[in-house]
């Protein structure tokens, strides 16, 4: 089922910001963070550091989640 993105408050590098993500991506991101024994904010911070300037944060998170499950499927 398609859902509209929801704006969620997060903390990056000691400042508050928000990101708009659909529930399935947010739920998957939370699941990944739990599997890696880290908080969602820390995982998002890592994604933020790796994304460069050509990609928005929400898009980078979606791509991270997609890549995570593609890699998991192939192992």
ZILIN-V365584 format. One record per residue. N is the residue number from 0. RES is the residue in three letters. PSI is psi in whole degrees, -180 to 180 (none if undefined). NEAR is the number of other C-alpha atoms within 8 Angstrom. D_LAST is the distance of its C-alpha to the last C-alpha in Angstrom with 1 decimal. Layout:
n:N res:RES psi:PSI near:NEAR d_last:D_LAST
n:N res:RES psi:PSI near:NEAR d_last:D_LAST
This chain:
n:0 res:UNK psi:137 near:2 d_last:27.5
n:1 res:UNK psi:139 near:3 d_last:28.3
n:2 res:UNK psi:153 near:6 d_last:29.6
n:3 res:UNK psi:147 near:6 d_last:31.6
n:4 res:UNK psi:143 near:8 d_last:30.3
n:5 res:UNK psi:139 near:9 d_last:31.7
n:6 res:UNK psi:128 near:8 d_last:33.0
n:7 res:UNK psi:137 near:8 d_last:31.7
n:8 res:UNK psi:135 near:8 d_last:33.3
n:9 res:UNK psi:169 near:9 d_last:31.3
n:10 res:UNK psi:120 near:9 d_last:32.4
n:11 res:UNK psi:125 near:11 d_last:31.4
n:12 res:UNK psi:48 near:5 d_last:33.1
n:13 res:UNK psi:17 near:5 d_last:35.8
n:14 res:UNK psi:149 near:6 d_last:36.7
n:15 res:UNK psi:142 near:8 d_last:36.2
n:16 res:UNK psi:-176 near:8 d_last:34.8
n:17 res:UNK psi:159 near:8 d_last:33.2
n:18 res:UNK psi:140 near:11 d_last:30.3
n:19 res:UNK psi:116 near:9 d_last:30.3
n:20 res:UNK psi:148 near:12 d_last:27.1
n:21 res:UNK psi:152 near:10 d_last:26.6
n:22 res:UNK psi:-45 near:9 d_last:25.9
n:23 res:UNK psi:-36 near:6 d_last:22.4
n:24 res:UNK psi:-41 near:11 d_last:21.3
n:25 res:UNK psi:-45 near:9 d_last:23.3
n:26 res:UNK psi:-42 near:8 d_last:21.9
n:27 res:UNK psi:-41 near:9 d_last:18.2
n:28 res:UNK psi:-42 near:11 d_last:19.3
n:29 res:UNK psi:-42 near:10 d_last:21.0
n:30 res:UNK psi:-44 near:8 d_last:18.0
n:31 res:UNK psi:-45 near:8 d_last:15.9
n:32 res:UNK psi:-43 near:12 d_last:18.9
n:33 res:UNK psi:-42 near:9 d_last:19.4
n:34 res:UNK psi:-31 near:7 d_last:15.9
n:35 res:UNK psi:6 near:6 d_last:16.7
n:36 res:UNK psi:46 near:6 d_last:20.2
n:37 res:UNK psi:161 near:9 d_last:22.1
n:38 res:UNK psi:158 near:9 d_last:24.4
n:39 res:UNK psi:-41 near:9 d_last:23.9
n:40 res:UNK psi:-40 near:9 d_last:26.7
n:41 res:UNK psi:-44 near:9 d_last:25.0
n:42 res:UNK psi:-43 near:10 d_last:21.7
n:43 res:UNK psi:-38 near:10 d_last:23.9
n:44 res:UNK psi:-41 near:10 d_last:25.8
n:45 res:UNK psi:-42 near:8 d_last:22.9
n:46 res:UNK psi:-42 near:12 d_last:21.9
n:47 res:UNK psi:-43 near:10 d_last:25.6
n:48 res:UNK psi:-33 near:7 d_last:25.9
n:49 res:UNK psi:-12 near:6 d_last:23.1
n:50 res:UNK psi:-21 near:11 d_last:24.3
n:51 res:UNK psi:-164 near:7 d_last:27.4
n:52 res:UNK psi:-4 near:5 d_last:30.4
n:53 res:UNK psi:3 near:5 d_last:29.4
n:54 res:UNK psi:134 near:8 d_last:27.4
n:55 res:UNK psi:160 near:8 d_last:28.6
n:56 res:UNK psi:-45 near:10 d_last:27.0
n:57 res:UNK psi:-43 near:9 d_last:26.3
n:58 res:UNK psi:-41 near:8 d_last:24.6
n:59 res:UNK psi:-39 near:12 d_last:22.6
n:60 res:UNK psi:-46 near:12 d_last:21.4
n:61 res:UNK psi:-44 near:9 d_last:20.5
n:62 res:UNK psi:-38 near:8 d_last:18.5
n:63 res:UNK psi:-47 near:9 d_last:16.7
n:64 res:UNK psi:-46 near:11 d_last:15.8
n:65 res:UNK psi:-48 near:8 d_last:14.7
n:66 res:UNK psi:-41 near:8 d_last:12.5
n:67 res:UNK psi:-48 near:8 d_last:11.0
n:68 res:UNK psi:-30 near:8 d_last:10.0
n:69 res:UNK psi:-43 near:8 d_last:9.0
n:70 res:UNK psi:-42 near:8 d_last:6.5
n:71 res:UNK psi:-36 near:7 d_last:5.4
n:72 res:UNK psi:-30 near:6 d_last:5.7
n:73 res:UNK psi:3 near:5 d_last:3.8
n:74 res:UNK psi:none near:4 d_last:0.0
